[in-house]
């Protein structure tokens, strides 16, 4: 049976994730507009620097930091950020970002995954309209980026008088 377009792009995102170098989670991102792949990205250390998989250790893992916290200690650039960095903004306007996350230890898809707060902001700024995240084979969740913009505006911190 022929896969749907969503499954096709999520399958590509899953394959891209396999290039990831994180010892915790392998993310793959594919940006698509008008049925054309604009860019891909996976989790990896900045160019020319050592990856955690090459070092054999993860600073966040060693510090027992739970997933979703203290990303400033992570050696990697996230998949979504890498895909955005390698794309032209004009081509990203109104595009869809497909995202797959695989647990590096079990090889299973990680359910209930969302881009981190910083990547969410990158996605908003890039002009991407929709994010589709793989939950498992044949299952996915769609996020309308306009909803994230509204959330950002609703959840404004109180002014500290800076």
N, CA and C of each residue as an Amber inpcrd file, in Angstrom:
protein
   486
   0.8380000  -1.1780000   0.0000000   0.0000000   0.0000000   0.0000000
   0.8930000   1.2540000   0.0000000   0.5140000   2.2050000  -0.7740000
   1.2810000   3.4400000  -0.9210000   1.0910000   4.3220000   0.3110000
   2.2060000   4.8110000   0.9030000   2.0580000   5.6710000   2.0830000
   1.4680000   7.0280000   1.7170000   0.7370000   7.6120000   2.6500000
   0.2180000   8.9640000   2.4500000   1.4000000   9.9280000   2.3840000
   1.1540000  11.1550000   1.9510000   2.2200000  12.1630000   1.9110000
   2.7780000  12.4110000   3.3100000   1.9060000  12.4720000   4.3150000
   2.3610000  12.6980000   5.6870000   3.2950000  11.5620000   6.1100000
   2.8910000  10.3210000   5.8820000   3.7330000   9.1710000   6.2350000
   5.0430000   9.2010000   5.4580000   4.9820000   9.5670000   4.1960000
   6.1850000   9.6510000   3.3550000   7.2010000  10.6140000   3.9730000
   6.7510000  11.8250000   4.3310000   7.6700000  12.8120000   4.8940000
   8.1090000  12.4440000   6.3120000   7.2170000  11.8240000   7.0880000
   7.6190000  11.3670000   8.4250000   8.6260000  10.2160000   8.3330000
   8.4670000   9.3600000   7.3150000   9.4490000   8.2990000   7.0980000
  10.8190000   8.8840000   6.7700000  10.8350000   9.9350000   5.9670000
  12.0950000  10.6070000   5.6490000  12.6850000  11.2230000   6.9240000
  11.8440000  11.8880000   7.7280000  12.3130000  12.4740000   8.9850000
  12.8930000  11.3930000   9.8940000  12.2820000  10.2300000   9.9220000
  12.7900000   9.1190000  10.7350000  14.1570000   8.6660000  10.2290000
  14.3250000   8.6170000   8.9330000  15.6170000   8.2220000   8.3610000
  16.6810000   9.2760000   8.6510000  16.3040000  10.5530000   8.5450000
  17.2290000  11.6450000   8.8640000  17.6510000  11.5480000  10.3290000
  16.7080000  11.2000000  11.2070000  17.0040000  11.0800000  12.6440000
  18.1120000  10.0670000  12.9020000  18.2230000   9.0500000  12.0820000
  19.2450000   8.0190000  12.2700000  20.6580000   8.5800000  12.1770000
  20.8230000   9.7570000  11.5560000  22.1320000  10.4170000  11.4920000
  22.4680000  11.1420000  12.7910000  21.4800000  11.2800000  13.6700000
  21.6630000  12.0100000  14.9110000  22.7860000  11.4400000  15.7580000
  23.4280000  12.3130000  16.5100000  24.5970000  11.9100000  17.2940000
  24.3490000  11.9590000  18.8050000  23.1270000  12.2880000  19.2100000
  22.7800000  12.3680000  20.6180000  22.6810000  10.9660000  21.2130000
  23.1400000  10.8210000  22.4360000  23.0730000   9.5370000  23.1130000
  21.7200000   9.2940000  23.7750000  20.8790000  10.3260000  23.8120000
  19.5590000  10.2040000  24.4370000  18.4590000  10.0110000  23.3910000
  18.3550000  10.9890000  22.5070000  17.2740000  10.9840000  21.5170000
  17.8170000  11.4050000  20.1670000  17.3140000  10.7450000  19.1350000
  17.6830000  11.0930000  17.7650000  16.4730000  11.7490000  17.1160000
  16.6390000  13.0170000  16.7590000  15.5780000  13.7550000  16.0950000
  15.9330000  13.9430000  14.6320000  14.9260000  13.8960000  13.7840000
  15.0850000  14.2290000  12.3740000  13.9910000  15.1860000  11.9770000
  14.3410000  16.2200000  11.2190000  13.3740000  17.2250000  10.7720000
  13.4540000  17.3670000   9.2590000  12.2960000  17.5260000   8.6460000
  12.2090000  17.7500000   7.2040000  11.2450000  18.9100000   6.9890000
  11.7010000  19.9400000   6.2880000  10.8450000  21.0810000   5.9610000
  10.3740000  20.9060000   4.5240000   9.0390000  20.9930000   4.3460000
   8.4320000  20.7500000   3.0410000   7.4840000  21.8910000   2.6940000
   7.5700000  22.3400000   1.4430000   6.6230000  23.3350000   0.9560000
   6.2200000  22.9680000  -0.4690000   4.9250000  22.9920000  -0.7180000
   4.3890000  22.6670000  -2.0430000   4.9330000  21.3350000  -2.5590000
   4.9560000  20.3480000  -1.6580000   5.4110000  18.9970000  -1.9960000
   6.8770000  18.9280000  -2.4110000   7.6600000  19.8860000  -1.9630000
   9.0860000  19.9450000  -2.2670000   9.8640000  19.9920000  -0.9520000
  10.8450000  19.1220000  -0.7950000  11.6730000  19.1610000   0.4060000
  12.6020000  20.3640000   0.3020000  12.5060000  21.2360000   1.3000000
  13.3030000  22.4650000   1.3480000  14.6180000  22.2050000   2.0760000
  14.5500000  21.4300000   3.1800000  15.7230000  21.2270000   4.0110000
  15.4890000  20.0600000   4.9550000  16.5910000  19.4970000   5.4520000
  16.5250000  18.4770000   6.4930000  17.5190000  18.8380000   7.5890000
  17.3300000  18.2610000   8.7500000  18.2560000  18.4870000   9.8480000
  18.1490000  17.3760000  10.8750000  19.2590000  17.1030000  11.5210000
  19.2680000  16.1260000  12.6100000  20.0780000  16.6930000  13.7660000
  19.9820000  16.0470000  14.9190000  20.6840000  16.4890000  16.1220000
  22.1640000  16.1860000  15.9700000  22.9950000  17.2000000  16.1990000
  24.4300000  16.9890000  16.1380000  25.1780000  18.1970000  16.6690000
  26.3900000  17.9640000  17.1110000  27.2340000  19.0560000  17.6120000
  27.5510000  20.0200000  16.4720000  27.8520000  21.2690000  16.7850000
  28.2110000  22.2310000  15.7340000  29.3940000  21.7180000  14.9000000
  29.4150000  22.1440000  13.6550000  30.4800000  21.7100000  12.7330000
  31.8590000  21.8680000  13.3710000  32.6590000  20.8480000  13.2120000
  34.0270000  20.8930000  13.7010000  34.1940000  20.5550000  15.1710000
  33.0830000  20.3560000  15.8880000  33.1770000  20.0030000  17.3100000
  32.7860000  18.5410000  17.4930000  33.1980000  17.9700000  18.5860000
  32.9710000  16.5480000  18.8450000  31.5120000  16.2740000  19.2220000
  30.9750000  15.2110000  18.6610000  29.6340000  14.7500000  18.9910000
  29.6650000  13.8940000  20.2450000  28.5610000  13.8730000  20.9670000
  28.4690000  13.0460000  22.1800000  28.7120000  11.5670000  21.8560000
  28.2040000  11.1020000  20.7090000  28.3970000   9.6930000  20.3680000
  29.8820000   9.3780000  20.1550000  30.6670000  10.3670000  19.6940000
  32.1130000  10.1720000  19.5190000  32.8440000  10.2520000  20.8590000
  32.3490000  11.1110000  21.7460000  32.9550000  11.2560000  23.0730000
  32.5740000  10.1130000  24.0080000  31.4240000   9.4870000  23.7010000
  30.9400000   8.4010000  24.5470000  30.2690000   8.8700000  25.8180000
  29.9440000  10.1630000  25.8790000  29.2630000  10.6840000  27.0660000
  28.4080000  11.8840000  26.7010000  27.4370000  12.1310000  27.5720000
  26.5070000  13.2520000  27.4020000  26.5340000  14.0580000  28.6960000
  26.8490000  15.3460000  28.6240000  26.9040000  16.1440000  29.8530000
  25.5760000  16.1900000  30.5990000  24.4660000  16.2230000  29.8730000
  23.1540000  16.2650000  30.5280000  22.8370000  14.9240000  31.1890000
  23.2180000  13.8480000  30.5220000  23.0040000  12.5090000  31.0820000
  23.8500000  12.3340000  32.3470000  25.1090000  12.7420000  32.2970000
  25.9970000  12.6180000  33.4620000  25.4900000  13.4160000  34.6560000
  24.8470000  14.5590000  34.3780000  24.2930000  15.3950000  35.4520000
  22.8790000  14.9610000  35.8480000  22.3710000  13.8990000  35.2200000
  21.0340000  13.3590000  35.5010000  19.9340000  14.4070000  35.2930000
  20.0840000  15.1790000  34.2380000  19.1010000  16.2090000  33.9120000
  17.9700000  15.5560000  33.1160000  16.7260000  15.7310000  33.5450000
  15.5990000  15.1210000  32.8370000  15.4470000  15.6860000  31.4230000
  14.8570000  14.8950000  30.5170000  14.5820000  15.3980000  29.1720000
  13.7580000  16.6860000  29.2460000  14.0700000  17.6120000  28.3520000
  13.3250000  18.8590000  28.2880000  13.8580000  19.9770000  29.1600000
  14.9420000  19.7180000  29.8830000  15.4900000  20.7380000  30.7850000
  16.9620000  21.0040000  30.4740000  17.3930000  22.2210000  30.7740000
  18.7950000  22.6380000  30.7350000  19.4860000  22.3760000  29.3940000
  18.8160000  22.7520000  28.3130000  19.3930000  22.5360000  26.9880000
  20.6860000  23.3020000  26.7680000  20.9220000  24.3350000  27.5630000
  22.1700000  25.0920000  27.3900000  23.3960000  24.2320000  27.6840000
  23.2080000  23.1100000  28.3680000  24.3130000  22.2040000  28.6540000
  24.5180000  21.1530000  27.5600000  23.6100000  21.1100000  26.6120000
  23.6620000  20.1330000  25.5240000  24.7070000  20.5590000  24.4910000
  25.4740000  19.6170000  23.9890000  26.4860000  19.8900000  22.9640000
  25.8610000  20.0540000  21.5790000  24.6380000  19.6170000  21.3960000
  24.0400000  19.5260000  20.0620000  23.2460000  20.7490000  19.6370000
  23.1680000  20.8970000  18.3340000  22.2060000  21.7910000  17.7020000
  21.0120000  20.9030000  17.3650000  19.8190000  21.3560000  17.7090000
  18.6250000  20.5380000  17.5000000  18.2950000  20.3820000  16.0210000
  17.5860000  19.3040000  15.7070000  17.2380000  18.9760000  14.3240000
  16.4500000  20.1000000  13.6590000  15.4670000  20.6510000  14.3800000
  14.6510000  21.7170000  13.8070000  15.5140000  22.9300000  13.4820000
  16.4160000  23.2760000  14.4010000  17.3060000  24.4200000  14.1870000
  18.2240000  24.1650000  12.9990000  18.7770000  22.9680000  12.9010000
  19.6500000  22.6480000  11.7640000  18.8970000  22.7350000  10.4370000
  17.6640000  22.2390000  10.4030000  16.8810000  22.3130000   9.1620000
  16.6070000  23.7750000   8.7970000  16.2800000  24.5950000   9.7890000
  15.9950000  26.0140000   9.5400000  17.2580000  26.7460000   9.0930000
  18.3820000  26.4670000   9.7210000  19.6500000  27.1090000   9.3720000
  20.0000000  26.8740000   7.9050000  19.6660000  25.7030000   7.3940000
  20.0600000  25.3270000   6.0430000  19.0130000  25.6490000   4.9820000
  17.9990000  26.4080000   5.3520000  16.9250000  26.7350000   4.4080000
  16.8420000  28.2410000   4.1810000  16.2470000  28.5860000   3.1030000
  15.9850000  29.9850000   2.7600000  14.6320000  30.3670000   3.3590000
  14.5590000  31.4850000   4.0660000  13.3150000  31.8650000   4.7400000
  12.1530000  31.9890000   3.7620000  12.3850000  32.5350000   2.6010000
  11.3050000  32.6900000   1.6170000  10.6530000  31.3340000   1.3360000
  11.4660000  30.2900000   1.2200000  10.9250000  28.9580000   0.9460000
  10.2330000  28.3390000   2.1520000  10.5440000  28.8280000   3.3520000
   9.9130000  28.2690000   4.5540000   8.5590000  28.9020000   4.8670000
   8.2800000  30.0700000   4.3100000   7.0130000  30.7440000   4.5960000
   5.8420000  29.8520000   4.2090000   5.0370000  29.4680000   5.1980000
   3.8780000  28.6200000   4.9510000   4.2000000  27.1410000   4.8370000
   5.4410000  26.7540000   5.0780000   5.8680000  25.3560000   4.9420000
   5.4160000  24.5150000   6.1300000   5.6400000  23.2100000   6.0020000
   5.3700000  22.2500000   7.0660000   6.6880000  21.6200000   7.4830000
   6.9010000  21.4990000   8.7980000   8.0700000  20.8120000   9.3290000
   7.6120000  19.4640000   9.8640000   8.2100000  18.3960000   9.3640000
   7.9220000  17.0420000   9.8290000   9.0360000  16.6410000  10.7850000
   8.6620000  16.0800000  11.9370000   9.6290000  15.7920000  12.9920000
   9.4380000  14.3720000  13.5130000  10.5510000  13.6570000  13.6220000
  10.5230000  12.3170000  14.2090000  11.5630000  12.2580000  15.3200000
  11.2110000  11.5930000  16.4120000  12.1170000  11.4420000  17.5460000
  12.2160000   9.9630000  17.9000000  13.4480000   9.4750000  17.9560000
  13.7060000   8.0670000  18.2580000  14.5640000   7.9920000  19.5120000
  14.1580000   7.1810000  20.4710000  14.9550000   6.9670000  21.6800000
  16.2430000   6.2590000  21.2650000  17.3790000   6.8450000  21.5660000
  18.6680000   6.3040000  21.1220000  18.9820000   4.9470000  21.7490000
  18.4310000   4.6700000  22.9130000  18.7210000   3.3980000  23.5890000
  17.8000000   2.2670000  23.1400000  16.5080000   2.5820000  22.9400000
  15.5400000   1.5310000  22.6060000  15.2420000   1.4400000  21.1110000
  15.4960000   2.5250000  20.3780000  15.1600000   2.5380000  18.9540000
  13.6810000   2.7620000  18.6860000  12.9110000   3.0330000  19.7310000
  11.4680000   3.2520000  19.6000000  11.1680000   4.7430000  19.4220000
  10.0610000   5.0280000  18.7570000   9.6400000   6.4240000  18.6450000
   9.2790000   6.9510000  20.0300000   9.5810000   8.2210000  20.2520000
   9.2620000   8.8720000  21.5160000   7.9380000   9.5990000  21.3490000
   6.9460000   9.1730000  22.0960000   5.6060000   9.7610000  22.0000000
   5.5550000  11.1040000  22.7230000   4.5440000  11.8940000  22.3440000
   4.2710000  13.1870000  22.9910000   5.4620000  14.1450000  22.9100000
   6.1720000  14.0980000  21.8190000   7.3190000  14.9730000  21.6120000
   6.8570000  16.2640000  20.9560000   7.4350000  17.3530000  21.4180000
   7.2280000  18.6670000  20.8040000   8.5740000  19.3470000  20.6960000
   8.7120000  20.2720000  19.7650000   9.9550000  21.0440000  19.7420000
  10.1390000  21.7700000  21.0750000  11.4010000  21.9360000  21.4800000
  11.6680000  22.6770000  22.7140000  11.2410000  24.1290000  22.5180000
  11.2330000  24.8610000  23.5820000  10.7640000  26.2540000  23.5300000
  11.5970000  27.1070000  22.5660000  12.9140000  26.9200000  22.5570000
  13.7650000  27.6970000  21.6580000  13.4870000  27.3160000  20.1970000
  13.3870000  26.0220000  19.9120000  13.0920000  25.5990000  18.5380000
  11.7060000  26.0620000  18.1050000  10.7570000  26.0860000  19.0440000
   9.4270000  26.6130000  18.7300000   9.5450000  28.0520000  18.2540000
  10.3760000  28.8260000  18.9090000  10.5770000  30.2260000  18.4960000
  11.2620000  30.3180000  17.1420000  12.2220000  29.4270000  16.8840000
  12.8710000  29.4050000  15.5680000  11.8420000  29.0930000  14.4850000
  10.9710000  28.1220000  14.7570000   9.9360000  27.7130000  13.8060000
   8.9990000  28.8850000  13.5290000   8.5770000  29.5810000  14.5720000
   7.7120000  30.7540000  14.4050000   8.4190000  31.7960000  13.5480000
   9.6590000  32.1100000  13.8790000  10.4010000  33.1460000  13.1640000
  10.6700000  32.7700000  11.7110000  10.8140000  31.4840000  11.4300000
  11.0790000  31.0260000  10.0660000   9.8620000  31.1630000   9.1650000
   8.6760000  31.3160000   9.7700000   7.4610000  31.4330000   8.9640000
   6.8230000  30.0950000   8.6420000   7.2670000  29.0340000   9.3020000
   6.6830000  27.7070000   9.0990000   5.2640000  27.7180000   9.6640000
   4.3280000  27.1120000   8.9390000   2.9140000  27.1790000   9.3110000
   2.4320000  25.9820000  10.1310000   3.0180000  24.8030000   9.8910000
   2.5130000  23.5810000  10.5170000   3.6920000  22.7020000  10.9140000
   3.5420000  22.0000000  12.0420000   4.5250000  21.0070000  12.4650000
   3.7820000  19.6930000  12.6580000   4.3120000  18.6420000  12.0500000
   3.7250000  17.3130000  12.1630000   4.7600000  16.4220000  12.8470000
   4.3720000  15.8380000  13.9940000   5.3000000  15.0490000  14.8020000
   4.8560000  13.5870000  14.8100000   5.7910000  12.7100000  14.4960000
   5.5080000  11.2720000  14.5320000   5.3660000  10.8200000  15.9710000
   4.2840000  10.1110000  16.2570000   4.0770000   9.4960000  17.5710000
   4.5380000   8.0390000  17.5370000   4.2030000   7.3590000  16.4520000
   4.5720000   5.9730000  16.2130000   4.2880000   5.7090000  14.7410000
   4.6330000   4.5430000  14.2550000   4.3480000   4.2270000  12.8540000
   2.8450000   4.3690000  12.6180000   2.4650000   5.2000000  11.6640000
   1.0570000   5.4090000  11.3510000   0.3460000   6.3990000  12.2550000
   1.0210000   6.9410000  13.2570000   0.4070000   7.9000000  14.1760000
   1.2220000   9.1900000  14.2040000   0.5120000  10.2970000  14.2030000
   1.1980000  11.5880000  14.2670000   0.2770000  12.6310000  14.8790000
   0.8920000  13.7360000  15.3240000   0.1630000  14.8780000  15.8640000
   0.5310000  16.0950000  15.0400000  -0.4710000  16.8950000  14.7080000
  -0.2500000  18.1270000  13.9460000  -0.3830000  19.3300000  14.8670000
   0.5250000  20.2790000  14.7040000   0.4870000  21.5250000  15.4630000
   0.4210000  22.6930000  14.4860000  -0.5390000  23.5700000  14.7180000
  -0.6390000  24.7960000  13.9430000   0.2540000  25.8320000  14.6170000
   1.2410000  26.3380000  13.9060000   2.2080000  27.2630000  14.4970000
   1.5300000  28.5520000  14.9610000   0.4490000  28.9660000  14.3180000
  -0.2830000  30.1570000  14.7570000  -0.7740000  29.9920000  16.2020000
  -1.0900000  28.7550000  16.6070000  -1.4820000  28.5000000  17.9960000
  -0.3160000  28.7590000  18.9450000   0.9010000  28.4230000  18.5250000
   2.0790000  28.6750000  19.3590000   2.3310000  30.1700000  19.5100000
   2.0480000  30.9300000  18.4450000   2.1970000  32.3910000  18.5200000
   1.2260000  32.9330000  19.5580000  -0.0230000  32.4590000  19.5190000
  -1.0200000  32.9000000  20.5010000  -0.5820000  32.5230000  21.9160000
  -0.0720000  31.3000000  22.0910000   0.4020000  30.8600000  23.4150000
   1.5280000  31.7560000  23.9160000   2.4650000  32.1060000  23.0290000
   3.5770000  32.9860000  23.4160000   3.0390000  34.3340000  23.9000000
   2.0100000  34.8540000  23.2430000   1.4530000  36.1540000  23.5980000
   0.6060000  36.1010000  24.8680000   0.0010000  34.9700000  25.1410000
  -0.8230000  34.8180000  26.3420000   0.0640000  34.6200000  27.5710000
   1.1410000  33.8720000  27.4080000   1.9980000  33.5070000  28.5360000
   3.1720000  34.4660000  28.7110000   2.9320000  35.7450000  28.5410000
   3.9890000  36.7390000  28.7180000   4.3340000  36.8690000  30.1940000
   5.6310000  36.8920000  30.4960000   6.0260000  37.0840000  31.9110000
   5.7180000  38.5160000  32.3390000   5.4900000  38.6840000  33.6370000
   5.2320000  40.0440000  34.1450000   6.4970000  40.8650000  33.9990000
   6.3180000  42.1430000  33.7440000   7.4590000  43.0450000  33.5670000
   8.2350000  43.1820000  34.8700000   9.5420000  43.1600000  34.7680000
  10.4310000  43.3160000  35.9240000  11.0280000  44.7270000  35.9550000
  10.5670000  45.5880000  35.0510000  11.0530000  46.9620000  35.0260000
  12.4570000  47.1020000  34.4810000  12.8650000  46.2250000  33.5510000
  14.2170000  46.2920000  32.9810000  14.3880000  47.5130000  32.1250000
